[in-house]
Amino acid sequence: MDSENNESGVCGCCGPLRPRYKRLVDNIFPEDPKDGLSKSDMEKLTFYAVSAPEKLDRIGAYLAERLSRDVVRHRYGYVVIAMEALDQLLMACHSQSIKPFVESFLHMVAKLLESREPDLQVLGTNSFVKFANIEEDTPSYHRRYDFFVSQFSAMCHSTHEDPETRTRIRVAGIKGLQGVVRKTVNDELQAIIWEPQHMDKLIPSMLFNMQDSEDLDRAGHPSTPSGTGQDGEENPAALAESCFRELLGRAAYGNMNNAVRPVLVHLDNHHLWDPNEFAVSCFRIIMYSIQAQHSHHVIQQVLNHLDTHNKTTPRVRAGIVQVLLETVAIAAKGSVGPTVLEVFNTLLKHLRMSVDFELGESSRRNSSTSVSSGRGKESEERIVQNAIIQTIGFFGGNLPDYQRAEVMMFIMGKVPVYGTPCHTLDTVKIGHQGTKRIQTMLLSSLIMVTSGFKSKSMAAALPPPFLDPLFSISLMEDSELRQLVLEILHNIIDRHDNRAKLRGIRIIPNVAALKIKREKISKQDVAFMKKHGQQLYRHIYLGCKEEDNVHKNFELLFTTLAILTIELANEEVVIDLIRLAIALQDMALANEENMPMFIRCGIMALVAAYLNFLSQMIANPPFCQHVSKVGHYCHITTLHTTEVVDVASLTVEDASQYCFRPCCKHFKTCAYYLKFNNTLTTHCCFLLLMLPCCHSFTYPLYSKMVQTQYYLSFPLFSLQVIELRNMDAPYLLPEHIFRDKCPLPESLDKEDRLLYFQTSDMAECLAGPGYNAERLSIPYVPQVTDEDRLTRRKSFVDTISLQVDIMSNSLPDKSQLAEEITFETLKKAIDTTGLEEQEREKRRQVMEKFQKAPFEEIAAHCESKVTKQNKKPN
């Protein structure tokens, strides 16, 4: 007879002698397991368990005994019935006596998980998940889940031959781990789950299944839908990601390190840093899942991991740095904690290491025959360096302005500068090439950090500890470094985003059409220019005459001058900038340093482009206001007729009738500029420009017009010079000199004064608009010593020597005196009263010039005078 019949027979004979709970348990099992659980008998068993909770432990023990026997005998139908009964009892009973019953339940689940049958493993997992969702009233002091963590992790790595079965097992394992997490993370007595031995099993199991996801490029944001199939619950990758997010979301402050470290180890073991798409996806998930105040823990872990891989392949290091970039990009939007400078310090350290590796490979390549492999290694190091620079720039660019200013100072302190102490980089070991490479990369990162930086005060944005080393780099004999310095200055000074409108050095026909944004200069910026203006002018002056300047250098210098005019120029600064421009022109003409002809012509083109821009910036606004107010009539005599023209009533068409006179030598200028700026303003400007060319024009009338509209003279004067250059010396204009294969002259004709901007003419043009035009007569002299010498107070002897020098310059030459001796001069010489008056007048003029000249000019003039005297032979 069958064993099942024997057992039922025995139970039937001895039924009254067996305990009631055993009889109730036996009754829920039908004779044929296909019939399933007997619902009526199960209700009786449930009622008995609820009524007598002290019997729960015995019910659980007896069910466990039957289940173990059925598993051994492969009677899986009864196993399913037993687990279903256990699940219902768990859901119905919530008393304190359930603790022993839970132990029996977990023992039965463990039996199922130990089985090699996939169906039993899935069955046990499902029961455990139901148990995990039950909230217990009292904590458990002795219960441990070590076995379940290990068993579920093993199921997550299932390698079953059948793909469908393998997927079922993996899904069950992930669900089991999710159940363990839910059951333990909220229980203070189960904090042991966060220990490394458990995290080393939980995290890699989830990541292993996430690797199989076909969509690794998803953003990782919680609101982003994951790549699931038709049934999202049966997708191991989607389920693992959900469990991973849940685990990280429950991580407390002290558990972040144990949760992140296994991720880094898993990426190392599976070589997932190159390519690093999966690594980037993982850390996006981490950063969006954890609490914002814990972000700096993740950043610190990645930085430490980068330190441990400082000697690995360049692509691995580049992959880690790119992951760090994604991490700080998300953390910068929230709280990054105290690790802001630590991030930059670590990145700069690895930047230095990468440069050392690159230079080492370069030297070994030069000494060996393997050229292709060496170049590949060098290019890989460039990938690391570019990734580090991008990370530095992106992180710094997302910081608030007050932190960004600190980062700017921190990075500038790392830049090696010749002649200054550098405590962070040993320039002797890395050599000139390595120093230049580090300078280039650090300045490139500074460009990214300063991009979008808006400071209310220039003194706060450009403090001396930042400005002095930056200007020291601007004097180096490397055009690329000077370009980077100018771009950094543009980012900081340009607070109204006008750079894009000024891109490219050119003669701008109509500055008003650019719609430049500007505000009135503040008192703080006025004070900044008084203190550091001469320093700015000096470095612009010295940067223009470098022999390795290229087209881009002149473009950036033009943009620098234009931005200074827009952001920091008041009446005094405008005069200083004009004096600087004239000094650049005189330097190119004198050519005392034997500069190449391209550099000389480039300086001339730069001066022309800037003075054209400056003249319109200070002339156009008042002119537009004035034209509408002009009410007087101008008498114009042309070749054919004499007309009386009301300037106030002129239209574009009327003014063009006077502008387009073939007899005018400025016809080409008018046609060129009216092509870009066909406005009444331009027509009236050219009307004044061409009037002196008419045959019967009365100059007193012209003078009256100019006196009435004096601020039109500066742009007209600039246009005259530019037009003459366009006809006779196009190589002095930016549109020609910076073209490819532009013919260069053998020399520059100093005698042709009409081709150059004259100080006297500009002083006359600016005599009326509120500018101190007398200062234009004082030539700009750049200081040849260190910037800090500008702050010293000059002695009284230097002041007297300056007065004597100015007086000697103001006196006529002896040759002129000899040529002009007449009866009248002799008569005046005898008259001592007139001579005394002349001396007093000259003395008054000298004192007036001395009082109006700024202190920096006085200091610079004294320095140049002393330098010239020292150079004279004894």
Secondary structure, DSSP 4 states (H G I P E B T S, - for coil): --HHHHHHHHHHHSGGGS-HHHHHHHHTS-SSGGG---HHHHHHHHHHHHH-GGGHHHHHHHHHHHHHHHHHTT-HHHHHHHHHHHHHHHHH--STTHHHHHHHHHHHHHHHHHSS-HHHHHHHHHHHHHHHTPPPSS--SS---HHHHHHHHHHHT---SSHHHHHHHHHHHHHHHHHHHHHHTT-GGGGGGGSHHHHHHHHHHHHHHHTT-S-TTS---TTSPP---SSGGG-HHHHHHHHHHHHHHT--GGGHHHHHHHHHHHHHHTT-SSS-HHHHHHHHHHHHHS-GGGHHHHHHHHHHHHHHTTTS-HHHHHHHHHHHHHHHHHHTTS--GGGHHHHHHHHHHHHHHHHHHHHHHHHHHHHSS-HHHHHHHHHHHHHHHHHHHHHHHHHHHTS-HHHHHHHHHHHHHHS--TTS--SS--HHHHHHHHHHHHHHHHHHHHHHHHTT---S-HHHHS-HHHHHHHHHHHTSS-HHHHHHHHHHHHHHH-SS--GGGG-S----S-GGGG-----PPPHHHHHHHHHHHHHHHHHHHHHHT-TT--HHHHHHHHHHHHHHHHHH--HHHHHHHHHHHHHHHHHHHH-TT---HHHHHHHHHHHHHHHHHHHHHHHHHHHHHHHTT---EEEEE-SS-EEEEEGGG--HHHHHHHH--TT-TTHHHHHHHHHH--SHHHHHHHHHHHGGGSTT--HHHHHHHHHHTGGGHHHHHHHHHHHHHHHH-GGGSHHHHTSTT----SS--SS-GGGS--HHHHHHHTTTTT--GGGGGS------S-GGGGGSPPPHHHHHHHHHHHHHHHSPPHHHHHHT--HHHHHHHH-HHHHHHHHHHHHHHHHHHHHHS-HHHHHHHHHHHHHHHHHS--
